[in-house]
Amino acid sequence: MKDLQEILAIARQIGWEAADILRSYYHGTAKDPNLAVKYKQNEPVTVADVAVSQYILEKLQASLGNEDFNYISEETYQSVSKSPQSSTPWVWIIDPLDGTRDFIEKTGEYAIHIALVKETRPVLAVVAVPEAQKLYYATKGGGTFVETCDGSVALQVSSAKRIEDLTLVVSRSHRNQRLDYLLQNLPCQNQKAVGSVGCKIATIVEKQAEIYISLSGKSAPKDWDMAAPELILTEAGGQFTHFDGTPLEYNTGDINQWGGLLASNGEHHEVLCKEAERILAQFSEG
């Protein structure tokens, strides 16, 4: 198997190329610019999702093969899950278009997530934000960087803020009563609406916000929503855990990330987790 830095170089290149394909659909310059929207389990899926998923999978498999790695992509998950799993501990977890609603509604806040997971934890991540023409990447123990046409710069989350002054990144869609109650009762009330989990985490590593909360309802976010953004955040000095402080796990056989998850710049992380649990207990009693 190639070493992690070689694999990262391949993943970054594929991330940039995939971003170009998505932008061509977004701006209507693709060979097939017709963005037919279908719905899979109430979530929108476009021609762009499928085209980019196919592109990323083909490129990764051509460069790295199938012997050392498994591949899980949002668009192919059903078919992949039915095939016999090999014994490799390495799996690529891919979201070709995170923030499909934002893509369709033209907010520009959509992203591509490519993560390499060893056993249950991410060791390499790429998050491309096509409209910003930025690509974030991280390796376990190697820090987080943002790459633009001017080169790469190391990133570190913000620090030294009072809990009241922290800013939450929140979704425009994916809201429910429990989440709204939680957000209304947290000690920090500054909010910034951002699409795509990748874009939300980019906002935190770019020091424009400090917190993101995910709360599963009838459905839950999936491995491909969280795996790449998590490593981008934690390698920049942030934290991303369940409310009880346990780490997220991927490739466990259940692709859902149930419960309450809190991503932060690391300051006040435990306090906010405990506070979230307390507020939700109140909501349940009410």
Stockholm file with secondary structure:
# STOCKHOLM 1.0

chainA/1-286         MKDLQEILAIARQIGWEAADILRSYYHGTAKDPNLAVKYKQNEPVTVADVAVSQYILEKLQASLGNEDFNYISEETYQSVSKSPQSSTPWVWIIDPLDGTRDFIEKTGEYAIHIALVKETRPVLAVVAVPEAQKLYYATKGGGTFVETCDGSVALQVSSAKRIEDLTLVVSRSHRNQRLDYLLQNLPCQNQKAVGSVGCKIATIVEKQAEIYISLSGKSAPKDWDMAAPELILTEAGGQFTHFDGTPLEYNTGDINQWGGLLASNGEHHEVLCKEAERILAQFSEG
#=GR chainA/1-286 SS CCCHHHHHHHHHHHHHHHHHHHHHHHTTCSSSCCCCEEEETTEEEEHHHHHHHHHHHHHHHHHHCSSSEEEEETTTHHHHHHSCCCSCSEEEEEEEEECHHHHHTTCSCCEEEEEEEETTEEEEEEEEEGGGTEEEEEETTTEEEEEETTEEEEECCCCCCCGGGCEEEECSSSCCHHHHHHHHHSSCCEEEECCSHHHHHHHHHTTSCCEEEEECSSSCCBHHHHHHHHHHHHTTTCEEEETTSCBCCCSSSCCBCCSEEEEESSTTHHHHHHHHHHHHHHHHHC
#=GC SS_cons         CCCHHHHHHHHHHHHHHHHHHHHHHHTTCSSSCCCCEEEETTEEEEHHHHHHHHHHHHHHHHHHCSSSEEEEETTTHHHHHHSCCCSCSEEEEEEEEECHHHHHTTCSCCEEEEEEEETTEEEEEEEEEGGGTEEEEEETTTEEEEEETTEEEEECCCCCCCGGGCEEEECSSSCCHHHHHHHHHSSCCEEEECCSHHHHHHHHHTTSCCEEEEECSSSCCBHHHHHHHHHHHHTTTCEEEETTSCBCCCSSSCCBCCSEEEEESSTTHHHHHHHHHHHHHHHHHC
//
